[in-house]
């Protein structure tokens, strides 16, 4: 069995590299998923074969983690920036005055967030953010989910201990999908892929990180005993070991070659599937790098040239105001069609009233439009020299363009909202479309056009009305028939088996996305508990803050929503989470917060044991906390709050006594299955002192 596990790990590692690094897939998605499931099952059945570098680690964990600060062994400096070709030429000439004729390496400057990957004995040891350049956060669990990052190196010749520096990025496809999902649930979209990438690697759920589709390019090797004495050759070696190294690099031996590289890459960047905001020019030879040295913040042997933002100038023809399913109103500019970054742009986002006022944008203005991976390009400025007297200040609407009800704006919220949720057509139709969508109830046979047809025909006004439909009602509608009616009725019947967490997401509560719904379902177990929870109790669930908690309370305090809930309950939708496996009920009714490190168990093992014995895990100490399970280096804030609230503080030994001791229990298959391999953390975090390279 061990041989089969090792064989699957090797095969899946190869397939990952071929697909995510070389972009040459060699097996179908179906075959890959089949092999991955087989490996997951084998590892679950044989926990003694746990390996933190297994391909199954890529899926991440939905348990929370805390980031440990780690010292960089080699300081992680930033690059000096220049926006001028003249200044870049001065840099090149200065290097050559000190070093003589110099070979440079020109590379793309990726627009993401910097990361340092440490490898020991050919295996990923840890991943650390730049932080302040001296210390960063250990985000290893999250970085392991990025499939282009090798967990185990291939080939031979790597140093026994070294670092690879690079950039975590969010490709346009992942960014557009993520923002579409955020808009769908009424959340503000990320401003750009860089912000999205930076926010994602600091999420507390590595499972959510895995879902978001990050990528990682590596561009610098640091350490002792490197195979080559220059930057270029070491990157070529790193490529052989399995690292994703950009093929858009060039060795240059003159200013003319460097300038040509800058001009070419600036023109081509709009065609790339990810954002770049410049080029990096580095002296290739390591001895030259050492002689040139560094300032306190940046090396003297490298510089970043920043491209100007891609812009187009066009005329603003009009502004539409769109109403989403949550009632949020979004102004969208209609433009004279203009070519930008390889596409024709006709519309651009104006975001909200504050942005319109800030730009002082007016209908008839010539406006600057930028596109940097956004779903809809954005207006960034006005060419005032082109403004005429006919361009009058834009008046933001005061009433809903769909139903005419006066708009409201909550203090601290950037958007205006239509409060007429039960009488505004796009809100009603939008909620129903969300309810039947694939990630929610997944009711096939009912598309957006069918929802609009059913609504306009007076057959449905709420999501609960779907379950009152009869075949004859559907079959007589335009473009429908007996077969369509039969399919819809079958799908509606099947939707009664959709698990609780997806039903909760399908309700369309503002700010409650797919992941938040899952956390709420796991935390509370059933809908009644969520409906009756206070804001403070709701905020104890993972990923639920004050804003989301207030939104949930407002939803369930609405009598119309409660009526819909009862109708959905009556037709048999799942409002209770599937029963979890337990070993005992010794902790039933008790809730725990875990903080610190422990001698005999990882934090994930302790969380699993709490649930297996009927207890509940909380993310933060509150009046609802029964015990604070404290280990070494306990968080001072949690300790202080527990003391203030009178929460009992117990040790690892105290906890073991509460569940009757661990002899014969810790090795039971039920516990090992509850503690998934991808949820286990390294038992030791290594922090080494920084030193100059």
Secondary structure by P-SEA (a helix, b strand, c coil): caaaaaaaaaaaaaaaaaccccccccccaaaaaaaaaaaaaaaaacccccccccccccccccbbbbbbbbbbcccbbbbbbbccaaaaaaaaaaaaaaccbbbbbbbbbccbbbbbbbbcccccccccccccccccccaaaaaaaccccccccccccccccbbbbbbbbbcaaaaaaaaaaaaaacccccccaaaaaaaaaacccaaaaaaabbbbbbccccccccccccaaaaaaaaaaacccccccbbbbccaaaaaaaaaaaaaacccccccccbbbbbcccaaaaaaacccccccccbbbbbcccbbbbbbbcbbbbbbccccbbbbbbbccccccccccccbbbcccaaaaaaaccccccbbbbbbccccbbbbccccccccccccccccccccccccccbbbbcccccccccccccccaaaaaaaaaaaacccccccccccaaaaaaaaaacccccccccccccaaaaaacccccaaaaaaaaaaaaacccccaaaaaaacccccccaaaaaaaaaacccaaaaaacccccccccccccaaaaaaaaaaaacaaaaaaaaaaaaacccccccbbbbccccccccccccccccccccaaaaaaaaaaabbbbbcccccccccccccccccaaaaaaaaaaccccccaaaaaaaacccccccccaaaaaacccccccccbbbbbbbbcc
